Amino acid sequence: MSVRDRRLVTIGIIASQAEETTFEIQIRAALHKGELSREDVQEIVILLPYYIGYPKATRMRAVTQRIFAEMDKAKAASAA
């Protein structure tokens, strides 16, 4: 399997266990290394409720929203 495929499997397993900290680490690493795009991560979050349940998926969505907000803030700061 490719590194990207392994990352996707890992993210799914971690999300199913509602491991927010590890999920955040994996999402940040995937974005930083270019293995996943922001759109890919958004698609993952859209799929999660169907497979891991709404409560767990909501927690993972909050993690991704926090990551995206930090990314947007850093981008805005560097543009100023």
C-alpha positions as CSV (number, residue, x, y, z in Angstrom):
1,M,0.0,0.0,0.0
2,S,1.1,3.6,-0.6
3,V,1.9,5.9,2.3
4,R,-1.3,7.8,1.6
5,D,-3.4,4.6,1.7
6,R,-1.8,3.6,5.0
7,R,-2.5,7.1,6.3
8,L,-6.2,6.8,5.3
9,V,-6.6,3.4,7.0
10,T,-4.8,4.7,10.1
11,I,-7.0,7.8,10.3
12,G,-10.2,5.6,9.9
13,I,-9.1,3.3,12.7
14,I,-8.2,6.2,15.0
15,A,-11.4,8.0,14.3
16,S,-13.4,4.8,15.1
17,Q,-11.8,4.8,18.5
18,A,-12.5,8.6,19.0
19,E,-8.8,9.2,19.7
20,E,-8.9,12.9,19.2
21,T,-5.2,13.6,20.0
22,T,-3.9,10.9,17.7
23,F,-6.4,11.9,15.0
24,E,-5.1,15.4,15.1
25,I,-1.5,14.3,14.8
26,Q,-2.3,12.1,11.8
27,I,-4.4,14.8,10.1
28,R,-1.7,17.5,10.6
29,A,1.0,15.1,9.4
30,A,-1.0,14.2,6.3
31,L,-1.6,17.8,5.4
32,H,2.0,18.9,6.1
33,K,3.5,16.1,4.0
34,G,1.0,16.6,1.2
35,E,-0.5,13.1,1.5
36,L,-4.0,14.6,1.8
37,S,-5.4,17.9,0.8
38,R,-7.8,20.0,2.8
39,E,-10.6,18.7,0.5
40,D,-9.6,15.1,1.2
41,V,-9.8,15.7,4.9
42,Q,-13.2,17.4,4.5
43,E,-14.4,14.3,2.6
44,I,-13.2,12.0,5.4
45,V,-15.1,14.0,7.9
46,I,-18.3,13.8,5.8
47,L,-18.0,10.0,5.6
48,L,-17.2,9.4,9.3
49,P,-20.8,9.6,10.7
50,Y,-22.0,6.7,8.5
51,Y,-19.3,4.4,9.7
52,I,-18.3,5.4,13.3
53,G,-21.5,7.2,14.4
54,Y,-22.4,10.8,14.8
55,P,-21.0,11.5,18.3
56,K,-17.5,10.3,17.4
57,A,-17.6,11.9,14.0
58,T,-18.6,15.2,15.6
59,R,-15.6,15.1,17.8
60,M,-13.3,14.4,14.8
61,R,-15.0,17.2,12.9
62,A,-14.2,19.7,15.7
63,V,-10.5,18.6,15.5
64,T,-10.4,19.3,11.8
65,Q,-12.1,22.6,12.1
66,R,-9.6,23.7,14.7
67,I,-6.7,22.6,12.4
68,F,-8.2,24.5,9.5
69,A,-8.7,27.6,11.6
70,E,-5.1,27.5,12.7
71,M,-3.9,27.0,9.1
72,D,-6.1,30.0,7.9
73,K,-4.8,32.2,10.7
74,A,-1.1,31.3,9.9
75,K,-1.7,31.9,6.2
76,A,-3.3,35.3,6.9
77,A,-0.4,36.3,9.3
78,S,2.2,35.4,6.7
79,A,0.3,37.4,4.0
80,A,0.3,40.5,6.1
